[in-house]
């Protein structure tokens, strides 16, 4: 239940004495900050409850909380804008008013613990009121103003533990006691011995027992799906060893450490753009992001803000990175590689590892979707558990691109396919609405040029992607290879969402046997096919035309062509069961027999 608030009444804009004293601008800034503070309080409350949901194994409630939290920000922005319009007659405010509001707002943030996120909230509110011509640093925070360097909470964002003479095991025992989990561990000492054994294989022996020997762990656990993660690093002299420790429930409703992740690829995968956002309580988000960024310098900070649920600030950081890149590059935007789609026009900047996706005005058959339907599918993906197999997207409106950086062919294609989405100005091309996501190599292109061993690995990944999406109640719809991409880490990720459906909305059927020769020779199905009927065995026709691909897929993933496999998954989902999909390799897990002995 959201709490009430005292109404801050401001005088109307015509009160010139208020303008001269700064009272009106200050009052306006205070309302914006009131909106942000309310948002972050509610954000932290639902996030803090993740610990209790994990302890009680309330997986359905955890999924619902993740969906609910994603909608908090826009609700507070709308609420704040409505209040400002009601109390300040915003349509009558002058151009001179806004820079002064920003100045007053900066003063309010000097001792704030989330100043970077509060600046982004200010932008979101003001951009709802201002015309795009005023989207510059005089009116909004195109550049950040308040430094978050060395900003931390009290107590600090991470705790330090010193093995000293007692050893690493004792330090980890103290650390896990501080997490104060209400559900007991099945055998914590046994699990921590496994962690210490694994850590010993990574330590350079000349540095063991160095004077600066400590374990640093972020104070809050990271919750996602059915797991909790302790995130930290072991420091031994000049040697740093980042790690993540996943904690799961056992069949007897106790807890167990499932693995310890030291490999950089595994840690990067844990914080991948294709995974759902963590629930982690961050009183000072900049401190958490800085800690993780030091562990994973390959992960840009905007992705780390996304991963802790602050995706709106992540978007702001990304856009700043994008503007910086534009200022320091000269290449042109071009159509993205791959087969042209019917639903979207996709373009990219070769020197920038992202693609820009614009929904076409007219979507021809056989597609049966319109713009609103496509946007609904992308929102569904944003709210859903992506299980490491669906690319996260950032949605933007009124994005101005330098006109001289557009190739002639690309501009003509955009104006032909999506004219309502393109506005031309003297020195800019403005895209009225687009999605931005990581650029990947389309799987169909990858398979054409891959070596046999790489092709086999990619097909194995493709099948796993389909299975893991299905386990998360997502049916991709269009299974063609062109709708999947290969990441830099050679993971296969789905990125074409216009035909996705919930598994529970599909009817998986076997193709009926023909009744006679006429049925067998008919060009069209002789049996009734409803809209959501799916016949997995038919996929062999258009997916397995290549003999090598056919033999590999039928060896690695024969079940995905069987209706009974899909129907079995659907039945499990409908029964309320949530499948385990691990964000790390199965071989990284500790021996389950030892954990349940």
N, C-alpha and C positions, 0 to 999 in steps of 0.2 A: 504494500500500500504506500503510495507516494505521499509524503508529508506536505502540509500546506506551507505557505511562505508569506511574510509580511509584504504588502503591496508598497512598492516604491513609486510615489507619485511625483512626476516632474512637471515643471511649468511648460507651457507651450513654447515653440521656437521663437515666437515673436517677442519674447521677453528679452530685450537686448541687454539688460543689466545682468541677467543670468549668463548670457553669452560672454560678456566681458569678464566675469568672475570665473568662468569655467564651470559653474555649477551645473549647467544643463549638460555639458559634455561629460562631466564626471558622473552625473546621474545616469546618463545613457550607458556609459562604460560599466557602471556598477550592475545594471540590469543584465548586460551581456555576461559579466563574470558570475552573477547569480545563476544564470542558465547553465554555464559550464560547471560550476561547483555542484549544482544539483545533479547534473549528468554524471559527474565523476563519483559522487557519493553513491548513487544508485548502481553505477557500474561496479564499484568496489563491493557493494553489498551482495550482489548476485554472484560475483566472482569469489568472494570469501566463502560463500555457501558451497562451493565446489568441494571443499575438503569434507564436509559432512556428507554430501552426496556420494563421494568416493567411499568413505568409511562404511556407509550403509548399502553400497552396491546399487544405488538408485540410478541405473543406466538410462532408463527412459527419461527420468527427470533431468539428467545431465544433458541429454540431447535437446530437450525443450528449453533449458536455460541458455544453452549456446545460441539457439535460434532467437530467443527473446532478447538476449544481450545485444545482438547485432542490430536490433531496431531501436535501441535506446537513444543513440546519438541523434538521428534524424528527428525523433519525437521532441527532444529538447530544443533542437534548432527551431523547429516549427513553433513550439510553445514560446520560445524567446522572441522570435520575430513578431508573433501575434501580440505579445505584450508591448514590444517597442512601438508597433504601429498604433496600438490603442493609446499609449501614454504620451507618445512624442510626435504624433502626426508626421511620420517619416517622409511622406510625399512632399512636405514643405521645407525640409531641411536643405540648407545651402551647401555648395561644394566646400566652403571654408569650414563647415562644421566637422566634417569627417576626420581630417588630419588631427584636429584637436581631441576628438574622441579617442583616436588611437594613442595619442600622447597620454591622456588620462589613464587609459587601459594599461599602458606600459608601467605607469607608476604603481598601479594596483598589483602588478605581477612581480614586483621586486623581491618579495619574500615567499612567493608561491612555490609549491612543490611539484606542480605539473605545468610550468609556464609555457613549454613548447606546445602542449596539447591545448592549453587555453588560448594561445595565439591562433591555432588552427580553428578552434570554435568561433573565435571572433571573425575570421575569414568567412566561415560557413554562414554565419548570421548576416554579415554585411553584404555578402554576395547575393543573398536573397532580396536585398533591398536596393543595392546599387546597380547601375547599368554597367555592362562589361567594360566600357571605356574607362571606368575608374578602378579596374583591377590592377593597380600598380602600388608600389611600395609607399606612396604618400597616404593611401587610404586603407590598405590592408597589409598583412605581413607576407609580402612576397619573399622577403628575406627574414630570418629570425632575428629577434631583437634581444631577448633575455638569454644569457648564456646558461647552459645546463652543465657545463664542465665542472666536475667535482661536486655537483649537487647530490646530496644524499639525505636519507631519512635519519631519524633518531628513534630506535636503534638503526644501525646501518643496513644497507640492502643485503649484505652478505655477512656470514659469521666465519671467523677463523678458528681453526683447531690445530693444536701443535702436538704432533706425535711424541716428540721428546723421548724420554726413556721408556714410556709405556707402549710405544709403537703405533702403527697406522690403524690397527684393529681397534684399539681403545679410543682413538680419535674419532673413528667412524661411529663407534657405539655412542659417544657423546653427541655427535651430530644427529643421529637418528632419534635419540631421545628428545632432542630439541624440536623435532618436527611434531612431536606430541600427537601422534595418530591414535585415535580412540580404539580402532580395531587392532587386536594383538597380531603380532607376527607369529607364523607357525614355528619358526626357529631362526631368529634374527642373527644369532651368533654364527650358526652354520652358514647363512647367506653371506654375512660380512667376511667370513674366512674365504669364501669363494671370490669376493671382490678383491681382497688383499692378494690372493694368489694370482689373480689376473693382472693386478697392478704391478706386481713384482716383475712380470715379463716385459714391462715397458720402461722400467727404470734403468738409466745408465749407471752401472755399479760404482764407478768412481765418485759419483755424487751422492750416494746413499749416506744418510746421516749428516748432510750439510747443515751449517748453522741455521740457514733459513729454510726450515722444513715445516710446511704447514698445509693444511687442507682448507680451501675456501669453498663454502657452499652458499648459494643464494638462499635467503631466509625462508622464502615461500616455495612450496612444491608447485610443480607445473602439472595441471590436470588436463587430460584429453582422453575422450572415449572411455575405456575401462582401465586406464592406467594413470599412475602418478609418477612424476620424474623428479629426482633430485639432480640439480645441475650445479656443477662446480669444477674445480681444478685442483690438482696436487702440485705444490711447488716444492722443489728440492734443490736449493741453491739457485742456479740460473736455469734450471730445467722446469718447464711447465707442462703438465699433462691434463688437458681438459677431459671431462668425462660426464656421462649421464647415467643415472641408475634408475631403471624402470621398476616400479613396484606394482604387483598385480594381486588380485584376490585368488586364493586357492579354492578348490572344490568344497572344502570344509569351512568356507567363509572366514578364513584367516588371510593374512598377508604374507607375501614372499617376494624377495628380490628376484626378478626374472633374468637379469643380465647386468653387465656393466659395459658401457659403450665407450671405447677409447679411440676407435678408428675414426679418422676425420670424415670419411665418406658417410659413415653411419650417423655421426653428429649432424652433418649437413642435411642428411635425409630427414632427421628428426625435426629440423627447422625448415622444411621444404615449403615452397610456394604452393605445392599441390596437396597440402595437408590442412586440416581444420585448425582454427586458432586455439591456443592454449587458454585455459582458465588459470590465471596466476595473479595473486594479489600484489599490486605494485604501487605502494604509496608514492614512490618516486620512480616513474617509469624510465627516466633517462639513466638512472643508475643501473637498472636491470639490463637495459639495452647496451650500455657501455660494457658491462661485465660479459655479456654473451658475445658482443662484437670482438672483444679481446680474445675470446675463445675461438671464434669463427670469423676471422677477418674477411673471408671470401663472401660472407653474407652482408649485403648492404644494410644500413641501419633502417631504411624504410621497410624492408622485409621483416626485420626483427620487431619493429613496432606493430606491423600487421600480425605477427605470430603471437603477440601477447594481447591481441584483441583490440588494439588501438589503430584500426585500419584507416580511419579518417586522417590521422596524423601521418600514417604511412603514405597515404596518397599525396599529402602536402610535401613530404620529403622527396618522394619520387618526382614530383613535378619540378621541384627545385633542381634535382639532379638532371632532369631532362633539359631545362632551360640552360643550365651550365654547359651541358654537352653541346647543345645547339650553338652556343657562343664560341665553342672551341672545335668546331668541325665545319666542313664545307660540302659534304656529300649530299645527295638529293634523296628525297623520299621516292620510293618505287613500290610497285606491286610486290607483295610477298611471294616467295617461291611456292609452287604447288599448283594443284588443279583449282581453277576458279570455282567458287561456290555459288549456289543459287541464292543464298540467304544473305551473305555478307560480302562486302568488298574489304579486302585486307591489304594493308600496306605497311611498310617498314622503312627504317633508316638503316642502311647496311652497317654503319659504324655503331649502332645502338641496339642492344640485344632484346628488343621488344617489338611487338606488332600492334597495330592499331586497327580495330575492327569496327566497321560501320554497317549498320543494317540497311539493306537495299529498300528502296521505296516499294518496288513491285517484286513479289516473290512468286515465281511461276510454279506450276505443277511439275513434278508430282508432290512438291512440298505443300503441306496443308497448314500453314502458319502465317500470321501477320506480325507486324512490328511489336504490338503489345504482347503477343504470344511468345516471341523470341525473348523480349525483356523479362517476361515472367519466368522463362526457363533459366536465364542467367541468375535471376534472383533466387530461384530454387537452389541452384548450385552454391550460391553464396551462403545460404542458410544451412546447407546440408554438410554432413561429414564427407570430406573429399577423399579420405583414406589413402592419400598419396597418389591418386590416379586421375584427379581432375585439376586442371590449372586454375589457380585463383585469378580473378580479373579485377581490374580497377575501372570503375565507371566514371566518366567525365562528361561535363557539358560545356559548350562554348570554348573549345580549345583552339587557340589561335596559333597557326603554323606560319613560318615565314613563307611568303608567296614564292620567292625566288628559289626555294629549296624543293619545290614540287616539280617532278618531271611532267612534261606536257602530256604524255600518255596517261599517267596516273590521274591527273586533274580531269582529263576528258572522261576517264572511266568513272570517277566519282560523280561527276556532273550528269553522266548518262544513267548510272544505276541508283544513285541516292541524291538526287537534286535537292530534296527538301532538307538534307542534312549538311549542305555546303553553302556557306555564305562567302562572297568575295569582297574584300576590301582593298584599298590601294596597295598595301604592302603585306597583306595577310590573307590566308585562307582559314576561315573559321569553320571547324567541324562542330555542329550543334550537339551531337551526341556520339560517343564512341566508347568502346571497351579497349583496355590496354592489358596485354599479358605477355609473359615471357615468350620469346621466339624459340621455336623448336624445329628440328628437321622433320618434315612430314614422314610418317612411317613408310608410305608407299615409295617415296624417293630413297629413303634409307635402304630398304630391302633391295632395290634395283642395283645399288652400287656396293653393298656390303659383302665382305668376305664370307665364305660359308659358315665359319664359326660365329661371326658377328650376326649373320642373318638368323642362325639358329637361336642365339641368345635373345635377339629382338623379338622373335616369334614366341619364345617362352615368356618374355615380359608382356607381350601383347595379350596372351592368354591369361596371365595372372591379373593384368589390369581389368579384363572383362570379369573375371571371377570375383575380384575384390570389390569392384563396383556393384556387382550383383549382390554380394553379401551385405553391402551397405544400403540395399533397397534401391539401387539405381540401375535401370536398363538403358544402355546407351542409345538404342534405337537404330541408328545407322552405324553398322559395324565396319564399314569400309576402312581400309588402312589409312586413307588420306585424312581421316578424322582423328587420328592419333599422331602424337609427336614423340620424338626421341630427344630426351634432355641431354645436357652436357655430361651428366653422370650415367647416361645410357639407360635411364629408366623410360618406360613407355607410359605416356600420359594422354588422357582423352581431352580434347579441347573444342569439340563441336557439339553444342548443347541444344540445338533447335528441335531435335527429335527425342530427347530423353524423356523417360517416363519412370514413375515408381514401379518397381517390380510388382508390387501388390495391385497395380492397375492393369497388369498384362495377363493374358490368358495363353499359356504355353501349350501348344497342341502338336500332336504328330500328324503328318499328312495322311489323310484317309486313303486306304487302298482303293484303286479304281474298281468300279463295279463291272465294267466291260471294256471292250477294245476302244469304243468311242470315248469313254472317260480318259483312257490312257493316252489317246492321241489329241485330246482337246488342247487348244491354245490357251484357254482360260481355265481357272479352277472350276470344277463341276460341283464343288461343295461350297457351302456358305462360309464367308470369311467376314468376321466382325472387325471393327476398327482396331481394337487392341489385341486381336489374335496374332500370335507369333509362332512361326514354324521353324525352330532351330535347324532342322535337317536341311532346309533350303539354303542355308548359308554356304554350304559346301559348293554350290554352283558358282557364286560370285566371289568367294574368298579363297577357294582352293583350286583355281584354274592352273596355276603353276605346279608341275609335278613335285618339285623339291619342297615347295611350301606345303603342299598337300600332305606329303609323307611326314614332314616334321610336325605339323599341327595335329595330325591324327595320332602321332606318337606321344606328343607332349600334353595335348589338351583335347582328347577325343570327346569328353563329356559335354563340352559346350555346344555340340551339335545334336544333343539329345534333349528332347522336351522333358523327360523325367528328371534330369538334373536341375533344370530351371524351376520346374514345379516343386521339387523338393526344397530348394532355397526359398521359394515364395512361401511355402507352408511354414518353414521355420520362422521367417520374418513375421508372418501373420500370427504366429503363436506368441510373439513378444520377445523372441530370442534375439540378442544382438551378438553377431559374430565377432570373434577376435581377429583383428587385422593388425599385425605387428609392424611398426614403423622402423624395423631393423631386421637384419637377416635372421632366419630361423636358426642358423648355425651359431649365432651369437648368444642364444639363450643357454642358460645353465641347464644341466641335465635334469629333466623333469622328474626322473625317478628319484634322484637324490633329494629333490625339494619336497616330494610327497612321501618319502619313506617314513 
